[in-house]
């Protein structure tokens, strides 16, 4: 072989090996693309209601469903159930088994074929376990169990499509002192900004999602009907805040004879036209309805917004956006949920807010009133405040939330108040929390805490789910591990079996002793209401458990003390970072001040101020933990609405011609609010010293949706056009709309001392020019000469300097031809010749 050919061959081989090596390395490093067969999943779920998760003398039965979303059909599916005789008698043993770290083998005790399962289809299965296959006779035990789905009848790694690790409980003897288990289920609002947005369709839909018939709240109540649970409810579900609207609700309709609506102030006039010293470019009538603003007044309420006729909401929070606050539940239940339109008088259609939220509140209130006797209701503070954050960042906001009393309708259901603080809470933190409650004038609350927050030196905390803690109305001590299992949202059958096995392990620690545990479902639980209800029913039906009534047990529960810091453990629920930043709190305070400013000029504003400020305080809720973007949206929406609300009282921008040395300048002030305003101060400030404001106008009052002309004394300094900043102030010199908000008026200043001389000069000039033109057009004057005069008048001729007097003239005879002027030509010349001297007569 030629040496060069051999070298090429070796180079080619080396290159091929290098490429193969690179491909192999990349194949190991890069994730493999999923095949079509493994593109989806096959789900195996166990039905806890239909399954007998506890074996008896007849054996056991496992019932469930196979759902094929794998992307390919299952030709011949078979479900196998395997059970081992090893007892899982501790929490650690259970954890190792469920995580696949125990090494326990589960022989198959029963199988059932389900046949073909097409892609996208679901097939139920039922596997009966004969008693003979369960030879163990434990009085009370939890045994390892697997449920496996295979393609075909054999269990191999290649044929296995899905496998679930669970437990089979076994009970052969009676239990004299069952383990009592209590459940705490919170009902709170989701972190949906639309709930707190402006009135309208979006807000109605958000509240329907939150508390309507298909909501999680309603489904939980329906699914857990008849079960022993303690509801932890935010009162805001039944007393919604007002919407972030850009106008205030209209006052109730009153008898005109008894109306207290203020008349226009003396500083206003009926029209901005007709002034002797100035005129505006547009004429407006004083105190007349303002166009474009009647839509907000087209929905008069038959009751005052501060009415307390609603049992579901206090008077301080009523609004048209929350109809439940102004109508009784019976009225609201029969009212229409659709919007109506009316003619606003200017040809536009006005939208009347629907009563959707009120109807939803009434339905939920009715459902809570009909709860079974085995269910208790505890109320959180309003809006379920984030107490641990607010104690450090805004105690005033926390005090406001805690001090709001329950409406009568809610107090009729329950008067127990409770708090479930987020994060790690020690003895000092709890003292601060309870002190805040009592300082707000409220009774001491029940606190919901993890069991590791209390001392376990006496063993009491490990044996009770509720205890007495100093300064509180009781403490629910929930098991974090069991609570996380119940709220995880996993297969309800697996969750039920796990909880049953855990309860057996706890019971076996001290059989015969009075023991109880509490399970608290987190606010952000992903478990469906149906799955949670199935778990609660399965645990409650077990032969070694009974229900724990938290209200009944509070008075007889053992006393415990809190640790300075909770013991180490896995916290549940995991506390998300608080979204309540100092910047948001500063924005909240500014917004509350703006509401107070608006309220200071409104007539009958107490209900408006309290309702809008309560709506602003929703930023302090626990729901916003981990939802910073949603909280910022709520704050921004409120800011936008308040800006628009402040601008409803404004100055009409216009151009004014001021033709005087001094006089009254007319400015139009508009009130587009649905309520009258009073004590509004208008202040004018020229930007150039061409105009001087002699005296600022007196405070004015305006009717709802009206405008008035305000006149003030001004003096013209110099001619020219000047911009005048017009600002409105509330009592206390608080600017409306912010310190930088001003309306510019353009004033064309033309003082009389200047323009009158210009006018007179122009007129005089015109007269002179016209006179000259007329003289030039007529030409020079000429002397009239008679036809008989042959030459010029002699130099020595005497001419009369003046006409003869009437008395000196001879009397003419009209009949004498000689006396006829026409015949003699005496009048042919305007001159009269004198008689010659005597010495020259012939």
C-alpha positions in Angstrom: 0.0 0.0 0.0 1.2 3.4 -0.8 2.4 5.4 2.3 0.3 8.3 1.4 -2.8 6.1 1.0 -2.1 4.5 4.4 -1.9 7.9 6.0 -5.2 8.9 4.5 -6.8 5.8 5.8 -5.5 6.3 9.3 -6.7 9.9 9.2 -10.2 8.9 8.1 -10.4 6.3 10.8 -9.3 8.7 13.5 -11.8 11.3 12.3 -14.6 8.7 12.3 -13.7 7.7 15.9 -13.5 11.3 17.0 -17.0 12.0 15.5 -18.4 8.9 17.0 -17.0 9.9 20.4 -18.4 13.4 20.1 -21.8 12.1 19.1 -21.8 9.6 22.1 -20.8 12.4 24.5 -23.5 14.7 23.2 -26.0 11.9 23.3 -25.3 11.5 27.0 -25.3 15.2 27.7 -28.2 16.4 25.7 -31.7 15.4 26.9 -33.4 13.0 24.6 -36.5 14.0 22.8 -39.7 12.4 24.1 -41.0 9.7 21.8 -44.5 9.7 20.5 -45.4 6.8 22.8 -44.3 8.8 25.9 -45.6 12.1 24.8 -48.4 12.0 27.4 -49.2 10.2 30.6 -51.4 7.4 31.9 -53.2 8.4 35.1 -54.4 5.9 37.7 -56.7 7.3 40.3 -58.4 5.6 43.2 -61.9 6.6 44.3 -61.9 6.8 48.1 -65.7 6.9 48.3 -66.2 3.6 46.3 -63.1 1.8 47.6 -62.9 0.0 50.9 -59.6 1.3 52.0 -59.9 -0.7 55.2 -60.0 -4.4 54.9 -62.6 -6.4 56.9 -63.7 -10.0 57.2 -64.8 -10.1 53.5 -61.6 -8.6 52.2 -61.2 -5.3 50.4 -62.0 -3.6 47.1 -60.1 -1.1 45.1 -62.1 1.1 42.7 -60.7 3.7 40.4 -60.2 5.0 36.9 -57.6 4.7 34.2 -57.2 7.8 32.0 -55.1 7.3 28.9 -53.4 10.5 27.6 -50.2 8.9 26.6 -50.7 9.5 22.9 -51.2 5.8 22.0 -53.8 3.2 22.7 -53.5 0.6 25.4 -54.2 -2.8 23.8 -54.9 -5.0 26.8 -54.8 -3.2 30.2 -54.6 -5.1 33.4 -54.8 -3.7 37.0 -52.8 -5.5 39.7 -53.1 -5.0 43.4 -50.2 -6.0 45.6 -50.2 -6.1 49.5 -47.4 -6.8 51.9 -47.7 -7.8 55.5 -45.2 -5.3 56.9 -46.8 -2.9 59.3 -46.2 0.8 58.7 -46.5 1.9 62.3 -44.5 5.1 62.3 -44.6 8.3 60.3 -41.0 7.7 59.2 -41.9 4.2 57.9 -44.8 5.7 56.0 -42.7 8.4 54.4 -40.0 5.9 53.3 -42.7 3.7 51.8 -44.4 6.4 49.8 -41.1 7.7 48.6 -40.0 4.2 47.4 -37.1 4.0 49.8 -38.3 1.1 52.0 -37.4 -1.8 49.8 -40.7 -3.6 50.7 -42.0 -6.0 48.0 -45.8 -6.3 47.5 -46.9 -9.6 46.1 -49.9 -9.5 43.8 -53.1 -10.5 45.6 -55.7 -9.7 42.9 -55.9 -8.5 39.3 -58.6 -7.3 36.9 -58.5 -6.8 33.1 -59.9 -3.5 31.7 -59.3 -4.4 28.0 -58.3 -1.8 25.4 -58.1 1.8 26.3 -57.9 4.1 23.3 -55.9 7.3 23.4 -57.8 10.0 25.2 -60.3 7.6 26.8 -60.9 6.6 30.4 -61.8 3.2 31.8 -63.1 2.4 35.3 -61.6 -0.6 37.1 -62.7 -2.6 40.2 -60.4 -5.1 41.8 -61.8 -7.4 44.5 -59.3 -8.6 47.1 -60.5 -11.9 48.7 -60.1 -12.2 52.5 -58.0 -15.3 52.0 -55.4 -13.2 50.3 -55.1 -11.1 53.4 -53.9 -13.7 56.1 -52.8 -11.1 58.6 -55.0 -10.5 61.6 -53.8 -7.1 62.9 -56.2 -5.4 65.3 -55.2 -2.0 63.7 -52.5 -1.6 61.1 -51.5 0.1 57.9 -50.1 -2.2 55.2 -48.1 -1.4 52.1 -50.2 -1.7 48.9 -49.4 -1.0 45.2 -51.9 -0.6 42.4 -50.2 -1.3 39.0 -51.4 -0.9 35.4 -49.7 -3.1 32.8 -50.0 -3.8 29.1 -51.0 -7.4 29.2 -51.2 -9.7 32.2 -47.6 -9.8 33.4 -45.9 -7.3 35.7 -42.6 -6.4 34.1 -40.7 -3.1 33.8 -41.4 -3.0 30.1 -45.1 -3.7 30.5 -45.7 -1.4 33.5 -47.6 1.8 32.4 -48.3 3.2 35.8 -48.0 2.3 39.5 -49.3 4.0 42.7 -48.0 3.4 46.2 -50.6 3.6 48.8 -51.7 1.7 51.9 -54.4 -0.8 52.9 -55.7 -0.3 56.4 -56.7 -3.3 58.5 -58.9 -3.3 61.6 -60.1 -6.5 63.4 -60.9 -5.1 66.8 -62.9 -2.2 68.3 -61.3 1.0 69.4 -62.6 2.5 72.7 -60.9 5.9 72.6 -60.8 7.0 69.0 -58.5 9.7 67.7 -60.4 12.9 67.3 -59.7 14.8 64.1 -60.8 18.4 63.5 -60.7 20.3 60.2 -60.2 24.0 59.6 -61.1 25.2 56.1 -60.6 28.9 55.1 -62.9 30.7 52.8 -61.2 33.8 51.5 -61.1 35.9 48.3 -58.5 35.1 45.6 -55.8 37.6 44.5 -57.9 38.9 41.6 -57.5 42.6 41.0 -60.8 42.7 39.1 -62.6 42.1 42.4 -61.5 45.6 43.5 -61.8 47.4 40.2 -64.5 49.8 38.9 -68.1 48.8 38.8 -69.1 47.0 35.7 -69.0 43.7 33.9 -65.5 42.8 34.8 -66.1 43.4 38.5 -69.4 41.4 38.4 -67.7 38.5 36.7 -64.8 38.5 39.1 -67.2 38.3 42.1 -69.1 35.6 40.4 -65.9 33.6 40.0 -65.1 34.3 43.7 -68.4 33.5 45.4 -70.8 32.5 42.7 -72.5 29.1 42.2 -69.4 27.7 40.4 -66.8 29.2 42.7 -64.4 27.3 44.9 -66.2 28.9 47.9 -69.6 27.5 46.9 -68.2 24.2 45.9 -66.4 23.7 49.2 -69.6 24.5 51.2 -71.7 22.1 49.0 -69.1 19.3 49.0 -68.5 19.4 52.7 -72.1 19.6 53.7 -72.8 17.4 56.7 -69.1 17.0 57.6 -67.6 18.3 60.9 -65.5 21.3 59.8 -64.7 24.7 61.1 -65.0 27.5 58.5 -62.5 30.3 58.8 -64.2 33.1 56.7 -63.2 36.5 55.6 -66.2 38.9 56.3 -65.4 40.7 53.0 -67.0 37.8 51.1 -70.3 38.9 52.5 -69.5 42.7 52.7 -67.7 43.6 49.5 -65.9 46.9 49.3 -67.2 49.6 46.8 -65.8 49.6 43.3 -62.9 51.9 42.3 -65.3 54.2 40.5 -64.5 57.6 39.0 -67.6 59.2 40.7 -69.4 59.0 44.0 -72.8 57.4 44.4 -75.7 59.7 44.1 -77.5 60.8 47.2 -80.9 59.4 47.9 -84.0 61.1 46.4 -85.5 63.5 48.9 -88.7 65.6 49.0 -87.9 69.0 47.5 -89.7 70.6 50.3 -87.3 69.1 52.8 -84.2 69.0 50.6 -81.0 70.4 52.2 -79.1 70.8 49.0 -77.2 74.1 49.1 -78.0 76.9 46.8 -75.3 78.5 44.7 -73.0 80.8 46.7 -73.4 84.5 46.4 -70.2 84.7 44.4 -71.7 82.8 41.5 -73.9 84.2 38.7 -76.5 82.8 36.5 -74.5 83.3 33.3 -71.0 84.2 32.3 -72.3 86.5 29.5 -73.6 90.1 29.8 -70.8 91.5 31.9 -70.2 95.2 31.6 -66.5 94.8 32.0 -65.6 91.6 30.4 -66.9 88.7 28.2 -65.9 85.1 27.7 -65.5 83.4 24.5 -68.3 81.0 25.3 -71.4 81.6 27.3 -72.5 79.2 30.0 -75.4 79.2 32.3 -74.8 79.1 36.0 -75.9 76.1 38.1 -77.2 74.1 35.1 -76.8 70.4 34.5 -73.4 69.7 33.0 -73.4 67.9 29.8 -71.6 64.6 29.6 -72.0 63.9 33.3 -75.6 62.8 33.6 -74.8 59.1 33.3 -73.7 59.0 36.9 -76.9 60.5 38.1 -79.3 58.3 36.1 -79.3 55.7 38.8 -80.9 57.2 41.8 -81.2 55.0 44.8 -84.4 54.6 46.7 -82.4 54.4 49.9 -79.5 56.3 51.3 -76.0 54.9 50.7 -75.6 55.0 54.4 -78.6 52.8 54.9 -78.3 49.9 57.3 -81.2 47.9 56.0 -78.9 45.2 54.7 -78.0 42.6 57.2 -75.0 41.7 55.1 -73.1 44.9 55.2 -72.5 47.8 57.6 -73.6 51.3 56.8 -70.1 52.5 56.4 -69.4 50.4 53.4 -72.5 50.7 51.3 -72.4 51.8 47.7 -74.2 51.3 44.5 -71.5 48.9 43.5 -72.5 46.7 46.4 -76.2 46.6 46.3 -76.4 44.3 49.2 -75.6 47.2 51.4 -78.7 49.1 50.5 -81.3 46.4 50.1 -82.4 43.5 52.2 -81.5 40.0 51.2 -85.1 39.2 50.2 -85.2 42.3 48.0 -81.9 41.6 46.5 -82.7 38.0 45.8 -85.6 39.0 43.6 -84.0 41.9 41.9 -82.7 41.9 38.4 -79.1 41.1 37.7 -79.0 42.9 34.3 -78.2 46.5 33.7 -80.8 49.0 32.6 -80.4 52.1 30.6 -82.2 55.5 30.8 -82.1 58.7 28.9 -79.7 61.2 30.4 -81.6 64.1 29.0 -79.0 65.0 26.4 -79.7 62.1 24.0 -77.2 59.7 25.6 -78.0 56.4 27.2 -77.0 56.0 30.8 -75.9 52.7 32.3 -77.4 51.7 35.7 -75.1 49.4 37.7 -76.5 45.9 38.0 -77.1 44.2 41.3 -75.0 41.2 40.5 -72.7 41.4 43.5 -75.6 42.0 45.8 -77.4 38.9 44.6 -74.2 36.8 45.0 -73.7 38.0 48.5 -77.3 37.2 49.4 -77.1 33.7 48.1 -73.9 33.0 50.0 -75.3 34.5 53.2 -78.3 32.3 52.9 -76.1 29.2 52.4 -74.1 30.0 55.5 -77.2 30.5 57.5 -78.3 27.0 56.6 -75.1 25.2 57.7 -75.5 22.1 59.7 -75.1 22.0 63.5 -71.8 20.2 63.2 -70.1 23.0 61.4 -68.7 26.1 63.1 -68.0 29.5 61.6 -65.1 31.7 62.7 -64.6 35.2 61.2 -61.2 36.6 60.4 -60.6 40.3 60.7 -61.9 42.3 57.7 -60.0 41.4 54.5 -58.0 38.7 56.3 -55.1 41.1 57.1 -51.5 40.1 56.9 -50.9 40.7 60.6 -47.3 39.7 60.8 -46.3 42.2 58.1 -48.6 45.0 59.2 -47.4 44.8 62.8 -44.0 45.9 61.5 -44.9 48.1 58.5 -48.3 49.7 59.1 -50.0 49.3 62.5 -52.6 51.9 61.6 -53.8 49.8 58.7 -53.9 46.7 60.9 -55.9 48.6 63.6 -58.4 49.7 61.0 -59.0 46.2 59.8 -59.3 44.8 63.3 -61.6 47.6 64.6 -64.3 47.1 61.9 -67.2 45.3 63.7 -69.2 42.5 62.2 -72.6 43.4 60.6 -75.6 42.1 62.4 -76.3 39.4 59.8 -72.8 38.0 60.3 -72.9 38.2 64.1 -76.1 36.3 64.0 -74.2 33.4 62.5 -71.2 33.5 64.8 -69.3 36.0 67.0 -66.1 34.1 67.2 -63.1 35.9 65.6 -59.9 34.1 64.6 -56.5 34.8 63.1 -54.2 32.6 61.1 -50.9 34.5 60.9 -48.4 33.8 58.1 -44.9 32.8 58.8 -43.2 31.7 62.0 -45.0 33.0 65.1 -43.4 32.9 68.5 -44.6 33.9 72.0 -43.6 37.6 71.5 -45.3 37.8 68.1 -48.5 36.3 69.5 -48.6 38.8 72.3 -48.3 41.6 69.8 -51.1 40.1 67.7 -53.5 39.7 70.6 -52.7 43.1 72.0 -53.6 44.6 68.6 -56.9 42.9 68.7 -57.8 44.0 72.2 -56.6 47.6 71.6 -58.9 47.7 68.6 -61.9 47.1 70.9 -62.3 43.5 69.8 -62.5 40.3 71.8 -59.5 38.1 72.0 -59.3 35.9 68.9 -58.8 32.2 68.4 -55.3 31.7 66.8 -54.4 29.0 64.3 -50.8 27.8 64.7 -48.7 24.8 63.8 -48.2 22.3 66.6 -44.5 22.9 66.8 -45.1 26.5 68.0 -45.9 25.3 71.5 -43.9 23.6 74.1 -43.9 19.8 74.1 -42.2 19.2 77.4 -45.3 17.8 78.9 -46.3 15.9 75.8 -49.6 17.9 75.7 -49.0 19.4 72.3 -48.5 16.0 70.8 -51.9 14.8 72.0 -54.2 17.7 71.3 -55.4 19.6 68.3 -56.7 22.5 70.3 -55.4 24.1 73.5 -55.8 27.2 75.7 -53.1 29.9 75.3 -52.9 32.9 77.5 -54.3 36.1 75.9 -56.3 34.2 73.3 -59.7 32.6 73.0 -58.0 29.3 72.2 -55.4 27.9 69.8 -55.9 25.4 67.1 -52.6 23.4 66.8 -52.6 21.8 63.4 -50.4 19.1 62.2 -48.4 20.5 59.3 -47.5 17.1 57.7 -51.1 15.9 57.6 -52.4 19.3 56.5 -50.0 19.4 53.6 -51.1 15.9 52.5 -54.8 16.8 52.6 -54.3 20.1 50.7 -51.7 18.9 48.1 -54.3 18.2 45.4 -53.0 14.7 44.8 -55.2 11.7 44.0 -57.9 11.8 46.7 -57.8 8.0 47.1 -54.0 8.1 47.8 -54.4 11.1 50.1 -57.2 9.5 52.1 -55.2 6.3 52.5 -52.1 8.3 53.6 -54.1 10.2 56.2 -55.7 7.0 57.5 -52.3 5.4 57.8 -50.9 8.5 59.5 -53.7 8.6 62.0 -53.1 4.9 62.8 -49.5 5.7 63.5 -50.4 8.5 65.8 -53.0 6.4 67.6 -50.6 3.6 68.1 -48.2 5.9 69.9 -50.5 5.9 72.9 -53.6 3.6 72.5 -56.4 4.3 74.9 -55.4 7.9 75.6 -57.6 10.9 74.8 -55.9 12.4 71.8 -56.8 14.8 69.0 -55.2 16.4 66.0 -56.2 19.3 63.8 -55.8 19.6 60.0 -55.8 23.1 58.5 -56.2 23.5 54.7 -54.0 26.3 53.4 -55.5 29.4 51.7 -53.6 28.4 48.5 -54.6 24.7 48.5 -54.7 23.1 45.1 -57.0 20.3 46.2 -60.3 20.4 44.5 -63.3 20.8 46.7 -64.6 17.3 45.7 -61.2 15.7 46.4 -61.0 17.4 49.8 -64.5 16.4 50.7 -63.8 12.7 49.7 -60.7 12.8 52.0 -62.6 14.3 54.9 -65.4 11.7 54.5 -63.0 8.8 54.3 -61.1 9.9 57.4 -64.3 10.6 59.4 -65.7 7.2 58.5 -62.7 5.2 59.9 -63.4 3.0 62.9 -60.5 4.5 64.9 -61.3 8.2 64.4 -64.0 10.6 65.5 -64.7 14.3 64.9 -63.3 17.1 66.9 -65.6 20.1 67.5 -63.2 23.0 68.0 -65.8 25.3 69.7 -66.8 22.6 72.2 -63.2 21.7 73.0 -61.9 25.2 73.5 -63.2 25.5 77.0 -61.9 22.1 78.2 -58.7 22.0 76.2 -55.4 21.8 78.2 -53.3 24.9 78.7 -50.0 25.3 76.8 -47.4 28.0 76.4 -45.8 29.2 73.2 -42.1 28.8 72.5 -40.1 32.0 71.9 -39.4 30.6 68.4 -41.2 27.6 66.8 -39.3 24.3 66.8 -37.6 23.2 63.7 -39.7 21.6 61.1 -41.1 21.8 57.6 -43.5 24.8 57.7 -47.0 24.5 56.2 -48.2 26.5 54.4 -45.0 27.9 53.0 -45.1 31.7 53.7 -44.6 33.6 50.5 -42.9 37.0 50.5 -45.1 39.9 51.5 -45.9 42.2 48.6 -46.7 45.1 50.8 -43.7 47.3 50.2 -43.1 50.7 51.9 -43.8 52.4 48.5 -47.2 50.9 48.3 -48.0 51.9 51.9 -47.0 55.5 51.1 -49.2 55.4 48.1 -52.1 54.1 50.3 -51.7 57.0 52.7 -51.7 59.5 49.9 -54.9 58.0 48.4 -56.6 58.0 51.8 -55.8 61.7 52.2 -57.2 62.4 48.8 -60.4 60.7 49.8 -60.6 62.8 52.9 -60.0 65.9 50.7 -62.9 65.0 48.5 -65.1 64.2 51.5 -64.4 67.7 52.9 -66.3 69.3 50.1 -69.0 66.8 49.5 -72.4 67.2 51.1 -73.3 64.2 53.3 -69.9 62.6 52.7 -69.5 60.3 55.7 -70.7 57.2 53.9 -68.5 58.0 50.8 -65.3 58.6 52.7 -65.6 55.5 54.9 -66.5 53.2 52.1 -63.8 54.4 49.7 -61.1 54.3 52.5 -62.1 50.7 53.4 -61.8 49.8 49.7 -58.3 51.3 49.7 -57.3 49.2 52.7 -57.6 45.9 50.8 -53.9 46.2 50.0 -53.1 44.9 53.5 -54.6 41.4 52.9 -52.8 38.1 53.2 -54.0 37.2 49.8 -51.4 39.4 48.2 -48.5 37.3 49.5 -46.6 36.1 46.4 -48.9 38.2 44.2 -47.0 41.4 44.0 -48.1 42.2 40.4 -51.8 41.8 41.3 -51.3 44.1 44.3 -49.7 46.8 42.2 -52.6 46.6 39.7 -55.0 47.2 42.6 -53.1 50.2 43.9 -52.7 51.7 40.4 -56.5 51.2 39.7 -57.3 53.1 42.9 -54.9 55.9 42.1 -56.4 56.3 38.6 -60.0 56.4 40.0 -59.2 58.9 42.6 -57.4 61.2 40.1 -60.5 61.1 37.9 -62.7 61.7 41.0 -60.7 64.7 42.0 -61.0 66.2 38.5 -64.8 66.1 38.6 -64.7 69.5 40.2 -62.7 71.6 37.8 -62.4 75.0 36.1 -63.6 75.3 32.5 -60.7 76.3 30.3 -61.6 79.3 28.1 -60.3 82.5 26.5 -61.6 85.8 28.0 -61.5 89.2 26.5 -61.1 91.9 29.2 -61.7 95.4 27.8 -61.6 97.6 30.9 -59.2 99.2 33.3 -60.8 97.2 36.1 -63.9 95.1 36.6 -65.1 91.6 37.3 -63.6 88.6 35.5 -65.9 85.6 35.0 -64.6 82.0 35.5 -66.8 78.9 35.1 -66.4 76.2 37.8 -67.9 72.7 37.0 -69.1 70.0 39.4 -69.4 66.7 37.6 -69.8 64.8 40.9 -73.1 63.1 41.7 -73.4 65.0 44.9 -73.4 68.7 45.8 -70.1 70.3 46.9 -69.5 73.2 49.3 -66.6 75.4 50.4 -64.7 75.1 47.2 -62.1 77.9 47.0 -61.1 79.2 43.5 -57.7 80.9 43.3 -56.4 82.8 40.3 -52.8 83.5 39.6 -51.7 85.4 36.5 -48.3 84.3 35.0 -47.4 87.8 33.9 -47.9 91.1 35.5 -50.5 92.3 33.0 -53.4 91.6 35.2 -53.8 91.9 39.0 -56.3 89.9 41.0 -57.7 92.4 43.6 -59.5 89.8 45.7 -59.8 86.1 45.4 -63.4 84.8 45.1 -65.3 83.6 48.2 -65.8 79.9 48.7 -68.5 78.6 46.5 -71.1 75.8 46.5 -72.4 73.9 43.5 -75.2 71.4 43.0 -74.6 67.9 41.7 -73.7 67.8 38.1 -73.8 71.5 37.5 -71.7 74.5 36.7 -71.6 78.1 37.9 -69.9 81.3 36.9 -67.6 82.9 39.6 -66.8 86.6 39.3 -63.8 88.3 40.9 -62.4 91.8 40.9 -59.4 92.4 38.6 -57.3 95.3 37.4 -55.6 95.6 34.0 -52.0 96.7 34.3 -50.8 96.5 30.7 -52.2 95.3 27.4 -51.4 91.8 26.1 -52.4 88.2 26.5 -51.8 86.6 29.9 -52.2 83.0 31.1 -54.0 82.8 34.4 -53.6 79.6 36.5 -57.0 78.6 38.1 -56.8 76.2 41.0 -59.4 74.8 43.3 -58.9 74.1 47.0 -60.8 72.3 49.7 -61.1 73.6 53.2 -57.7 73.8 54.9 -56.0 75.0 51.7 -55.8 71.5 50.4 -55.6 71.5 46.6 -58.1 69.5 44.6 -56.4 67.1 42.2 -52.9 67.8 43.6 -50.7 70.8 44.0 -49.5 70.8 40.4 -53.0 70.6 38.8 -54.1 73.9 37.4 -56.4 75.1 34.6 -55.0 77.8 32.3 -57.3 80.7 31.3 -56.2 82.9 28.4 -57.1 86.5 29.1 -56.8 89.1 26.4 -56.2 92.3 28.4 -57.0 95.6 26.8 -57.2 98.5 29.3 -59.4 101.5 28.4 -56.6 104.2 29.0 -54.7 102.8 26.0 -57.2 101.7 23.4 -59.5 104.7 23.7 -56.8 107.0 22.4 -56.0 104.7 19.6 -59.6 104.7 18.6 -59.9 108.5 18.8 -56.7 109.0 16.8 -57.9 106.6 14.2 -61.3 108.3 13.9 -59.6 111.8 13.6 -57.2 110.6 11.0 -60.1 109.1 9.0 -62.0 112.5 9.1 -58.9 114.4 7.9 -58.3 112.1 5.0 -61.9 112.1 3.9 -61.9 115.9 4.0 -58.8 116.2 1.9 -60.1 113.8 -0.6 -63.4 115.7 -1.0 -61.5 119.0 -1.5 -59.2 117.6 -4.2 -62.1 116.1 -6.0 -64.1 119.5 -6.2 -61.1 121.7 -7.4 -60.6 125.6 -6.8 -63.5 128.1 -6.4 -64.3 130.4 -9.4 -66.0 134.0 -9.7 -69.1 134.2 -11.8 -68.9 136.8 -14.8 -72.0 138.2 -16.5 -72.5 137.8 -20.3 -72.8 141.6 -20.9 -69.5 142.4 -19.2 -66.9 143.1 -22.0 -64.0 143.6 -19.8 -62.7 143.7 -16.3 -64.1 146.0 -13.7 -62.5 149.4 -13.7 -60.1 150.1 -11.0 -62.0 153.1 -9.8 -65.3 151.2 -9.6 -67.1 151.1 -6.3 -68.4 147.7 -5.3 -70.9 147.2 -2.5 -69.2 145.4 0.3 -72.5 144.2 1.7 -75.9 143.5 0.2 -78.5 146.2 0.5 -80.9 146.0 3.3 -84.5 145.1 2.6 -85.7 148.6 3.7 -83.4 150.4 1.3 -84.4 148.5 -1.7 -87.0 150.2 -4.1 -90.3 148.5 -4.3 -90.8 146.8 -7.6 -93.9 146.6 -9.5 -94.4 143.2 -10.9 -96.6 144.5 -13.7 -94.0 147.0 -14.9 -91.7 145.4 -17.5 -88.9 147.7 -16.4 -89.0 146.3 -13.0 -88.8 142.7 -14.2 -85.4 141.4 -13.3 -85.6 138.9 -16.1 -86.2 141.7 -18.7 -83.7 144.1 -17.5 -81.0 141.6 -16.7 -80.5 143.2 -13.3 -79.8 139.9 -11.7 -77.5 138.5 -14.3 -74.5 139.5 -12.2 -74.0 139.0 -8.5 -72.3 142.5 -8.5 -74.1 145.8 -8.4 -72.6 148.8 -10.1 -72.8 152.2 -8.4 -74.1 155.3 -10.2 -71.3 157.5 -11.8 -70.5 160.8 -10.1 -72.6 163.8 -11.0 -69.8 165.4 -12.8 -69.5 162.5 -15.2 -73.2 162.3 -16.1 -74.0 163.5 -19.7 
